[in-house]
Amino acid sequence: MSGPSAPRIQLSGEAGRMENYIKAVRRAGGEPVPGYAPAPEAGCLGLLLCGGGDVDPARFGQEDRGSHPPDLVRDGAEWELLRAYLAAGKPVLGVCRGLQVLNVYLGGTLHQDLGRAGNALHQGEEDVFHPLRTAPGSRLAAWFGENPTVNSAHHQGADRLGEGLRPTAWAPDGTVEGLEHTSLPVVGVQFHPERLPAGPEQAAGEALFRWLVEESRRQSEE
């Protein structure tokens, strides 16, 4: 549980749909500061970009080719959050939409719709569970192992990668499910570690949030 010395972690997500993320940050020892389209909080030491809807394709120089209607307010707010946190070298974790926002912010693009075949693996009425392949030596490999099972709920995915990002996890169809920055404390996952079922995968998912909290704590001690 969080305490007086717990690092404050800013969360950006959909109003009323952040409870699992809030619980995950608290379990990891952080103090969550959630909000919809929030401005950067100077007292927060880490940033969690939660899941949600599609990014405006104009952000990556494309017309609408299958995207859902964007939330322009949230897009703009999360651009300002990333500008502030990355400039300060503070850790950032992006989940689902969060991975996509990270990728686009850093100059990458998205597959606007993975298509019927892709959706069968990634998008259903509830989470779709599928195996993952992780890159040897990556953070995700250390936390999850070589071939974990994870849960997806998305119809878009990373295409061209943003500057400084490298892929570190893939679904069986090649969809990028994990990104890590080569020099900054930045990790993005396309799956949902905040709601993995009890077992080894849930424990691995919790390691993601511990990383965010511990990196944030280290910031406060420097």
N, C-alpha and C positions, 0 to 999 in steps of 0.2 A: 504494500500500500504506500501511497505517497505521504510524505511528511513535510515538516517545515523547510527542510533543505532540499526537497525534491526539485529538480530542474523543471521549469515551466516550458511546456511544449504547446506551440500554437497549432490548432487544427482548423483547416478550411474544408467545409463540406456542405451537404444539403441540410437545411434546417429540419430537425426532427429525425434525422437518419444517421446520426453520428454516435449512438450509444455504444455500439460494439467497439468503435475506435477509442472512445473515452475509457471504457473498461480496460482495453488492451494497454493503453498508456499508463493507467493507474497500476495495473498488475506489474508493469515493468519498472515501477518506481518513480514515474514522472507525474507532474501536475498538469492535467490537460486544460487548455484554454481554448475551447471550441467557439466557432462562429461561422456564420454564412457571409461570404465575401468580406472578410475582415481586413482592416488595415494592419500592416506589420506592427507587432507589439515589441517594443524595445526591450522589455524585461524577459522575453521568451528566448530560450537558448537553442531550440530546435523547431522544425516545421514538419507537420504531417499533412500531406495533400490527400484527402479521402476520395473515395469513388463517387461516381455520379454520371451526368450526361456527357454528351459529345462536345468537343472543342470546336469553336467556329472555324470552318475550313479556310476562311480568309486569313487566319493566323499563320497558316503554312502555305499561302499562295495558291489555293485551289478553289474552284467553284464547288458547290454542293454536288457530291457524287454518291449519295446514299447516307449522309449524316442526318442525325436527328436534329431538330431545332436547337440551337445553342442557347446557353445562358450567358449573354454578353456581360452582364454585371459580374458574375463569378469569374469568367475568363479574365476580365480586366483586373479584378482584385488579386487573382492568383499570379498574374504576371508581375504585379507590384510586390507581392510576397516573395517571389523567387528573386526578383531584382535585389531586394534587401538582404535576404538570407544568404544568397550565394556570394554577394559582395562582401558580407561579413565572415564568410567561411564557416557558417553554421551548418550543422547537419540537416539534411532533408530526406524524408522518406515519402515516396509517392506510391499509392495503391490504386490499381486499375486506371481510372481516369487520371489519377495522380502521375502514373508513369507516362501517360500520353501527354499531359501538360508539360512535364519535365522535358520530354523529347522535343516537343514543338518549340518550347521556350528556347532551347539550345540550338535551334535551327533545323530540326528534323521534320519529317512529314509522317502522315498516318495513312494506312489503308482505311478508307472511309467506311467500307463494309466488307467483311470477310467472306460474304456470300453464303449460299445455302450449305455448302459442304463445310465451310469453316464454322458456321453457326452451330452445326450439329455437334461440334467438339467444344465450343466455347460458350454458347448462348442457349439457355433453355428457360423454362418458366421458373426453375430454381437453379442453384449452382450445378454446373456440369463438372464432374470429377474426371481428371485425366492425369496420366503420368507426365513427368517433367524430366528433361535432361539438363544437368547443370554443367557449367564450364569448370574443369579442374583448376584448383587454386583460387577460385572466386569466393567471395563472402557467402554467396548463396549455396555453393557446394559445401562449405564448412558448416553451415546451419542446417541444411536440408539433406545432405548426402547427394549421391550421384543420380538417383532416379526416384524421387518422392512422388506421391500423389497429391495434387492440389485441386483447388476449386476455381472455376472461372464463371464469369457472367458478363460478357462483353461482345459487341459485334464489330468493334474496330481494333486495330493493332498498330504497333510501330512499323513504319516502312523505312525510309532513309533515317539513319540515326543522327541525333544532334551532336554537336561538337563536344568531344571529350567523353562521350558515352561508349561503352562496349557492351555487347550482349553477353549475358552470363547464364541464361536459362531459355529453353525452347520447349514448346509443345511438340507432340509427334508430327504435326503438319508443318513445322518450321516456324510457327508464329512465335515471336519474341515474347517471353514471359518474365524476363528479368534484365535489368540494365544496371550497370555500376559505372560511376565516373572514374576516370583514370587518375585524377589528382584531387578531387574534392570529396568530402564526406556525403555522397549522394547515392542513394539506392532507389530503384523503382521496380515494382513487381506488378504484373498484370493480373495476378490472382488475388485472393482475399484472405490474407493471414489472420485477420481479425475475427474470422468466423469459421476457421477450420475445425472439424470435429475432434473430440478428445482422442488422444493417442500421440504417436511420434510426430505426426505432421503438425498438430496443434502446438506441441512443445517447440518445434522448429519455427513455427510462425511467431511464437512469443519471443524468440531470439531476435527477430527483426526489430521489434519494439524495444527490447533491451538495448540493442545496438544504438538506436536513436536516443534513448534516454542516457546511456553511458557516454556517448559522444558529446551530448549536450552538457552533462555534468563535467566532463573533462574541460569543456570550454570555460565553465565558470571557475575552474581551478587554475587556469593559465594566467 
